[in-house]
């Protein structure tokens, strides 16, 4: 057990608490600590100005719900693992029967890690910057020699949809629907490009952790900020929610369906049936204007449910 995990053992106050009685008043529900209540109502969902999978703009209605103020962190996930002994998808040995043609050397626990090329590469093939790294996991986000000792308040990554659901169930929470997530991300603003408005960097200030430079080979961010950043490093939206765009993509519980021919920019397989994919929202620190302008509330991608990568995390909801 790492120092971080040892420090995280104990009461669940850092994250959530066991499910309370059905119908308990939300304000007395201990699960809603460090959450924000998003009111019920309708909003204009999607965008007609960017990628095809976001169209058409349509009116969506959601009931009131509570949502985590920021993505689930390594410290919170460590508490869950210490309490339950849970083993994530990336930490399990792959079933060889499912991959009869795979290189045996790759049939070991591991996950997809972004690997920055040294020079410009074609943007047509994401394999130029994604690599399956044996023994990469939430504990070792960049490979077996890395750790989360200095990343306690960073979003947990290398979590599959199953892993996110397991954490949420332990907390007595759930993953948001795509509509809930997008309503929360917009912070009450209608038809705006970003959670804060239409201007990318108001007053010259970045509002989210995204890629700076020419993706994927030129990273112009300062040392220490090249990958994920600690939650709450950037200003919140009008609902008081942090990191709704950028930093990490976030799992939802909604199945993914898109227009034919709209492929995923971040390694998703658009040929997999929609019932085997879930929608992820918000973009990540790897989104760049020259390649993946998806650090927006309307942006969406489909990921297979067994996917785990170094740029996908999640947050949870509690419904009234």
GITAKA-V991331 format. One record per residue. N is the residue number from 0. SS is DSSP state (alpha for helix, beta for strand, coil for the rest). PSI is psi in degrees with one decimal (none if undefined). OMEGA is omega in whole degrees, -180 to 180 (* if undefined). Layout:
n: [N & N]
ss: [SS & SS]
psi: [PSI & PSI]
omega: [OMEGA & OMEGA]
This chain:
n: [0 & 1 & 2 & 3 & 4 & 5 & 6 & 7 & 8 & 9 & 10 & 11 & 12 & 13 & 14 & 15 & 16 & 17 & 18 & 19 & 20 & 21 & 22 & 23 & 24 & 25 & 26 & 27 & 28 & 29 & 30 & 31 & 32 & 33 & 34 & 35 & 36 & 37 & 38 & 39 & 40 & 41 & 42 & 43 & 44 & 45 & 46 & 47 & 48 & 49 & 50 & 51 & 52 & 53 & 54 & 55 & 56 & 57 & 58 & 59 & 60 & 61 & 62 & 63 & 64 & 65 & 66 & 67 & 68 & 69 & 70 & 71 & 72 & 73 & 74 & 75 & 76 & 77 & 78 & 79 & 80 & 81 & 82 & 83 & 84 & 85 & 86 & 87 & 88 & 89 & 90 & 91 & 92 & 93 & 94 & 95 & 96 & 97 & 98 & 99 & 100 & 101 & 102 & 103 & 104 & 105 & 106 & 107 & 108 & 109 & 110 & 111 & 112 & 113 & 114 & 115 & 116 & 117 & 118 & 119 & 120 & 121 & 122 & 123 & 124 & 125 & 126 & 127 & 128 & 129 & 130 & 131 & 132 & 133 & 134 & 135 & 136 & 137 & 138 & 139 & 140 & 141 & 142 & 143 & 144 & 145 & 146 & 147 & 148 & 149 & 150 & 151 & 152 & 153 & 154 & 155 & 156 & 157 & 158 & 159 & 160 & 161 & 162 & 163 & 164 & 165 & 166 & 167 & 168 & 169 & 170 & 171 & 172 & 173 & 174 & 175 & 176 & 177 & 178 & 179 & 180 & 181 & 182 & 183 & 184 & 185 & 186 & 187 & 188 & 189 & 190 & 191 & 192 & 193 & 194 & 195 & 196 & 197 & 198 & 199 & 200 & 201 & 202 & 203 & 204 & 205 & 206 & 207 & 208 & 209 & 210 & 211 & 212 & 213 & 214 & 215 & 216 & 217 & 218 & 219 & 220 & 221 & 222 & 223 & 224 & 225 & 226 & 227 & 228 & 229 & 230 & 231 & 232 & 233 & 234 & 235 & 236 & 237 & 238 & 239 & 240 & 241 & 242 & 243 & 244 & 245 & 246 & 247 & 248 & 249 & 250 & 251 & 252 & 253 & 254 & 255 & 256 & 257 & 258 & 259 & 260 & 261 & 262 & 263 & 264 & 265 & 266 & 267 & 268 & 269 & 270 & 271 & 272 & 273 & 274 & 275 & 276 & 277 & 278 & 279 & 280 & 281 & 282 & 283 & 284 & 285 & 286 & 287 & 288 & 289 & 290 & 291 & 292 & 293 & 294 & 295 & 296 & 297 & 298 & 299 & 300 & 301 & 302 & 303 & 304 & 305 & 306 & 307 & 308 & 309 & 310 & 311 & 312 & 313 & 314 & 315 & 316 & 317 & 318 & 319]
ss: [coil & coil & alpha & alpha & alpha & alpha & alpha & alpha & coil & coil & coil & alpha & alpha & alpha & coil & coil & coil & coil & coil & coil & coil & coil & coil & coil & coil & alpha & alpha & alpha & coil & alpha & alpha & alpha & coil & coil & beta & beta & beta & beta & coil & coil & beta & beta & beta & beta & beta & coil & coil & coil & coil & coil & coil & alpha & alpha & alpha & coil & coil & coil & beta & beta & beta & beta & beta & coil & coil & beta & beta & beta & beta & coil & coil & coil & coil & beta & alpha & alpha & alpha & alpha & alpha & alpha & alpha & alpha & alpha & alpha & alpha & coil & coil & coil & coil & alpha & alpha & alpha & coil & coil & coil & coil & alpha & alpha & alpha & coil & coil & coil & coil & coil & alpha & alpha & alpha & coil & coil & coil & beta & beta & beta & beta & beta & coil & coil & coil & coil & coil & coil & coil & coil & coil & coil & coil & alpha & alpha & alpha & coil & beta & beta & beta & beta & beta & coil & coil & coil & coil & coil & coil & coil & coil & coil & coil & coil & coil & coil & coil & coil & coil & coil & coil & coil & beta & beta & coil & coil & coil & coil & coil & alpha & alpha & alpha & alpha & alpha & alpha & alpha & alpha & alpha & alpha & alpha & coil & coil & beta & beta & coil & coil & alpha & alpha & alpha & alpha & alpha & alpha & alpha & alpha & alpha & coil & coil & coil & coil & coil & coil & coil & beta & coil & coil & beta & coil & coil & coil & coil & alpha & alpha & alpha & coil & coil & coil & coil & coil & coil & coil & coil & coil & coil & coil & coil & coil & coil & coil & coil & coil & coil & coil & coil & coil & coil & coil & coil & coil & beta & coil & coil & coil & coil & coil & coil & coil & coil & coil & coil & coil & coil & coil & coil & coil & coil & coil & coil & beta & beta & beta & beta & beta & beta & beta & coil & coil & coil & coil & coil & coil & coil & coil & coil & coil & coil & coil & coil & coil & coil & coil & coil & coil & alpha & alpha & alpha & beta & beta & beta & beta & beta & coil & coil & coil & coil & coil & coil & coil & coil & coil & coil & coil & coil & coil & coil & coil & coil & coil & coil & beta & beta & beta & beta & beta & coil & coil & coil & coil & beta & coil & coil & beta & beta & coil & coil & beta & beta & beta & beta & coil]
psi: [132.1 & 165.6 & -40.0 & -44.5 & -40.9 & -40.6 & -20.9 & -12.6 & 139.4 & -157.3 & 152.6 & 18.5 & -26.2 & -13.8 & -65.2 & -179.7 & 167.5 & 155.7 & 130.8 & 178.3 & 145.5 & 133.4 & 3.2 & 139.0 & 131.9 & -38.2 & -19.0 & 4.5 & 115.0 & -18.2 & -23.0 & 8.7 & 138.6 & 33.9 & 162.1 & 139.4 & 123.2 & 124.1 & 156.8 & 159.2 & -179.6 & 157.9 & 163.8 & 111.8 & 142.8 & -175.8 & 143.1 & 4.2 & -8.3 & -111.2 & 152.5 & -36.8 & -11.0 & -9.6 & 155.7 & 164.7 & 131.7 & 159.1 & 125.7 & 147.3 & 136.5 & 151.2 & 163.6 & 146.6 & 163.9 & 144.0 & 144.9 & 139.8 & -30.2 & 166.0 & 154.1 & 131.2 & 168.5 & -40.0 & -42.9 & -42.4 & -35.1 & -36.9 & -45.2 & -47.7 & -41.4 & -34.6 & -28.7 & -19.3 & 17.8 & 140.3 & 122.5 & 165.3 & -41.6 & -18.5 & -2.4 & 146.9 & 131.2 & 148.3 & 112.7 & -28.9 & -24.5 & -15.4 & 63.9 & -24.3 & 4.2 & 152.4 & 121.7 & -28.9 & -21.8 & -6.6 & 58.7 & 159.6 & 142.6 & -174.8 & 170.5 & 129.9 & 134.1 & 129.9 & 112.1 & 122.4 & 158.1 & -14.6 & 168.7 & 142.5 & 165.2 & 137.4 & 5.8 & -16.7 & 107.1 & -11.1 & -11.4 & -17.3 & -1.4 & 136.2 & 138.4 & 116.1 & 113.4 & 133.3 & 12.2 & 140.8 & -176.4 & -31.8 & -29.6 & 75.1 & -22.0 & 2.0 & 173.4 & -22.0 & 0.6 & 167.4 & 175.2 & 16.8 & -35.3 & 13.0 & 29.0 & -38.5 & 13.0 & 154.4 & 140.1 & 141.1 & -178.9 & 39.5 & 127.7 & 173.9 & -40.0 & -42.6 & -43.9 & -41.3 & -37.5 & -43.6 & -47.4 & -42.2 & -39.6 & -35.8 & -9.1 & 27.9 & -163.0 & 167.2 & 147.3 & 155.2 & 165.6 & -40.6 & -41.7 & -46.1 & -45.9 & -37.3 & -42.5 & -43.2 & -35.5 & -20.2 & 28.6 & -4.6 & 137.8 & 136.7 & 31.3 & 148.8 & -43.0 & 167.9 & -18.1 & -3.3 & -155.5 & -15.5 & 128.2 & -47.7 & 80.2 & 133.7 & 25.0 & 11.7 & 129.5 & 140.8 & 2.3 & 157.4 & 101.2 & 178.1 & 133.9 & 123.4 & -169.7 & 111.2 & 143.4 & 7.9 & -21.3 & 107.8 & 113.1 & 7.7 & 155.5 & 155.1 & 133.8 & -12.3 & 13.6 & -24.7 & -133.8 & 158.9 & 160.7 & 143.5 & 151.1 & 18.8 & -17.0 & 160.5 & 150.7 & 168.2 & -172.9 & -19.7 & -2.6 & 22.4 & 134.9 & 150.3 & 35.0 & -21.3 & 151.3 & -179.5 & -78.8 & 144.5 & 155.5 & 131.8 & 144.1 & 173.5 & -0.1 & 134.1 & 154.3 & 131.2 & 140.0 & 170.9 & 146.5 & 134.6 & -1.9 & 94.1 & 162.8 & 140.3 & -17.4 & 28.5 & -1.4 & 154.6 & 105.8 & -7.8 & -11.1 & 135.7 & 147.2 & -31.1 & -15.6 & 4.7 & 152.3 & 154.1 & 133.0 & 149.8 & 154.5 & -12.5 & -175.1 & -174.9 & -8.0 & 0.5 & 132.7 & 146.5 & -31.0 & -0.9 & -51.3 & 83.1 & 67.6 & 17.9 & 62.8 & 150.6 & -35.5 & -20.5 & 148.0 & 151.8 & 160.9 & 134.1 & 139.0 & 147.3 & -19.6 & 7.1 & 136.9 & 134.1 & 174.2 & 7.8 & 19.7 & 128.4 & -148.2 & 165.7 & 166.7 & 166.0 & 158.9 & 125.5 & 140.0 & none]
omega: [-179 & 176 & 180 & -180 & 178 & -180 & -175 & -179 & 180 & -179 & -177 & -174 & -178 & -176 & -170 & -178 & -180 & -178 & 177 & -180 & 178 & 179 & 179 & 179 & -176 & -176 & 179 & -176 & -177 & 179 & -173 & 173 & -178 & 175 & 178 & 178 & 177 & -175 & 176 & 178 & 179 & 179 & 178 & -173 & 178 & -179 & 175 & -171 & -173 & -172 & -174 & -177 & 179 & -175 & -5 & 169 & -179 & 180 & 179 & -179 & 178 & 172 & 180 & 179 & 174 & -180 & 180 & -180 & 180 & 179 & 177 & -175 & 175 & 179 & 179 & -179 & 177 & 177 & 178 & -178 & 180 & -178 & -171 & -174 & -176 & 177 & -176 & 180 & -177 & -179 & -179 & 178 & 180 & 177 & -176 & -180 & -180 & -176 & -174 & -178 & -175 & 173 & -179 & -180 & -179 & -179 & 177 & 177 & -179 & -176 & -180 & -179 & 174 & 179 & -173 & 176 & -179 & -176 & 179 & 178 & 176 & 178 & -178 & -174 & -176 & 178 & 177 & -179 & 174 & 178 & 173 & -175 & 178 & 176 & 167 & -179 & 179 & 178 & -176 & -167 & -179 & -178 & -173 & -179 & 179 & 179 & 179 & -177 & 180 & -173 & -176 & -176 & 173 & 177 & 173 & 178 & -174 & 176 & 176 & 176 & 178 & 180 & 180 & 179 & 179 & 177 & -178 & -180 & 178 & 179 & -172 & -180 & 179 & 170 & 179 & 166 & 177 & -179 & 178 & -178 & -176 & 177 & 179 & -177 & -178 & 176 & 179 & 180 & 179 & 171 & 177 & -177 & -176 & 179 & -177 & -179 & -177 & -179 & -175 & -177 & -180 & -180 & 178 & -177 & 175 & 180 & -178 & 178 & 179 & 179 & 175 & -176 & 180 & 179 & -1 & -169 & -175 & -180 & -175 & 179 & -178 & -179 & -179 & -179 & -175 & -177 & 178 & 173 & 178 & 178 & -179 & 177 & -179 & -176 & 178 & 173 & -174 & 175 & -178 & -178 & -177 & 172 & 177 & 170 & -177 & -179 & 176 & 166 & -178 & 177 & 166 & 179 & -174 & 173 & -177 & 172 & -178 & 177 & 179 & 176 & 179 & -176 & 179 & -178 & -169 & 174 & 178 & -179 & -177 & 179 & -180 & 180 & -174 & -179 & 177 & 179 & 174 & -179 & 170 & -172 & 166 & -177 & -176 & 177 & 178 & 178 & -176 & 180 & -178 & -176 & -171 & -178 & -174 & 174 & -177 & 180 & -177 & -175 & -179 & 175 & 174 & 178 & 176 & -171 & 179 & -180 & 167 & -177 & -180 & 180 & 177 & 175 & -180 & 167 & -172 & 177 & 168 & -178 & 179 & *]
